[in-house]
């Protein structure tokens, strides 16, 4: 999560439903071993995006905020490891979770990655959420590594929705 510039895409979400739809779109381009880091203030939409990813991956159970359980796991098209680092205070605690090793077989979603950036894979898709107003969010996805540049290129490719004026 260094400060250097990385290829990115920015989306505007006007509602939680928009954010979930963006998560669904993103899920189409995810594969085993992928790492998606979700960064933003409380209530910014991190869990909404995770719910959309879950829906797109055909996860049957509800995807919930992981705040009280450090890692939730879900089965769908990919095995999803959904971690929330908000309550952790020591990077060593993140190391002990062995997130990267445990998620090699599926998708790793991490909320609050800024708690321990050195304990997370250097190649990832960083999704930053900015609260614009009560409902609107600016969501920026930045690619860290060639794999995630491919994901951004796929997300930016023309789709039927884009050709009919919807994002």
C-alpha positions in Angstrom: 0.0 0.0 0.0 2.8 2.3 -0.9 2.2 5.9 -2.0 3.5 5.3 -5.5 1.0 5.8 -8.4 -0.7 2.6 -9.6 -3.2 2.1 -12.4 -6.7 2.9 -11.1 -10.4 3.3 -11.9 -12.8 5.4 -10.0 -16.5 4.8 -9.7 -19.3 6.8 -8.1 -22.0 4.9 -6.1 -25.3 6.6 -5.4 -26.5 3.9 -3.0 -25.7 0.7 -1.2 -27.3 -1.2 -4.1 -25.0 0.5 -6.6 -22.0 -0.6 -4.4 -23.3 -4.2 -4.3 -23.7 -4.2 -8.1 -20.1 -3.0 -8.5 -19.0 -5.8 -6.2 -20.9 -8.3 -8.5 -19.2 -6.9 -11.6 -15.8 -7.2 -9.9 -16.5 -10.8 -8.8 -16.7 -11.9 -12.5 -13.0 -11.1 -12.9 -11.7 -12.6 -9.6 -9.9 -16.0 -9.4 -8.3 -18.2 -6.8 -5.4 -16.5 -5.0 -6.7 -13.0 -5.6 -6.4 -10.4 -2.8 -8.8 -7.4 -2.5 -8.1 -4.8 0.2 -11.0 -2.6 1.3 -10.1 0.7 2.8 -12.4 3.5 4.1 -14.1 5.0 7.1 -16.8 3.2 9.1 -20.0 3.1 7.0 -18.2 3.9 3.8 -19.4 0.8 2.0 -16.7 -1.9 2.4 -19.1 -4.5 3.6 -21.6 -3.6 0.8 -19.0 -4.2 -1.8 -18.1 -7.5 -0.1 -21.8 -8.5 -0.2 -21.9 -7.8 -3.9 -18.8 -9.9 -4.5 -20.4 -12.7 -2.5 -23.6 -12.5 -4.5 -21.6 -12.5 -7.7 -19.7 -15.6 -6.5 -22.9 -17.3 -5.7 -22.3 -17.4 -2.0 -25.5 -18.8 -0.4 -25.1 -17.4 3.2 -25.3 -13.7 4.0 -21.9 -11.9 3.8 -21.7 -9.9 7.1 -19.2 -7.5 8.6 -16.4 -9.4 10.1 -15.9 -6.9 13.0 -16.6 -9.4 15.7 -15.1 -12.5 14.1 -11.6 -11.8 12.6 -12.2 -14.0 9.5 -15.5 -15.2 8.0 -15.4 -17.9 5.4 -17.9 -18.4 2.6 -18.2 -21.0 -0.2 -19.3 -20.1 -3.7 -17.6 -20.1 -7.1 -14.5 -19.3 -5.0 -13.8 -20.0 -1.4 -13.9 -16.5 0.2 -11.9 -15.5 3.3 -13.3 -12.2 4.6 -11.1 -10.6 7.2 -11.7 -7.5 9.3 -8.6 -6.1 11.0 -10.3 -3.1 12.6 -10.0 -4.4 16.2 -6.4 -5.6 15.9 -3.7 -3.4 17.4 -0.5 -5.3 16.7 0.7 -6.3 13.2 1.9 -9.5 14.8 -1.8 -10.5 15.3 -2.3 -10.2 11.6 0.8 -12.3 10.9 -0.6 -15.0 13.2 -3.8 -15.1 11.1 -1.8 -16.4 8.2 -4.2 -14.8 5.8 -2.2 -15.1 2.6 -1.4 -18.8 3.2 -5.0 -19.7 4.2 -6.5 -17.9 1.2 -4.3 -19.3 -1.5 -7.2 -21.6 -2.5 -9.7 -18.8 -2.9 -10.3 -15.1 -2.6 -8.9 -13.0 0.3 -11.0 -9.8 1.2 -9.5 -7.7 3.9 -11.2 -4.7 5.5 -9.0 -2.2 7.3 -5.7 -3.3 5.6 -4.0 -0.2 6.9 -3.7 -1.8 10.3 -0.8 -4.0 9.1 0.2 -3.3 5.5 3.5 -5.1 5.7 1.7 -8.3 6.7 -0.4 -8.4 3.5 0.6 -9.5 0.0 2.4 -6.7 -1.9 0.3 -7.5 -5.0 -3.4 -6.8 -4.6 -6.3 -4.8 -5.7 -6.7 -1.8 -3.3 -10.3 -0.5 -3.1 -10.6 2.9 -1.4 -14.0 4.3 -0.3 -14.6 8.0 0.2 -17.8 9.3 1.7 -19.1 12.1 -0.5 -22.4 12.6 1.2 -25.0 10.6 3.1 -25.6 8.2 0.2 -22.8 8.8 -2.4 -19.5 7.1 -2.3 -16.4 7.6 -4.5 -14.8 4.2 -4.9 -11.3 4.0 -6.4 -9.7 0.7 -7.3 -5.9 0.7 -7.7 -3.9 -2.2 -9.1 -0.8 -3.4 -7.4 0.7 -5.9 -9.8 0.1 -7.1 -13.3 -2.8 -9.5 -12.3 -4.8 -6.6 -10.9 -4.1 -4.4 -14.0 -5.8 -7.1 -15.9 -8.8 -7.0 -13.5 -9.1 -3.2 -14.0 -8.8 -3.6 -17.8 -11.6 -6.2 -17.7 -13.8 -3.9 -15.5 -13.2 -1.0 -17.8 -14.1 -3.0 -21.0 -17.3 -2.1 -22.8 -20.4 -3.9 -21.4 -24.0 -3.9 -22.4 -24.7 -1.7 -19.3 -22.1 0.8 -20.4 -23.4 1.0 -23.9 -26.9 1.8 -22.6 -25.7 4.6 -20.3 -25.5 2.8 -17.0 -22.2 2.2 -15.1 
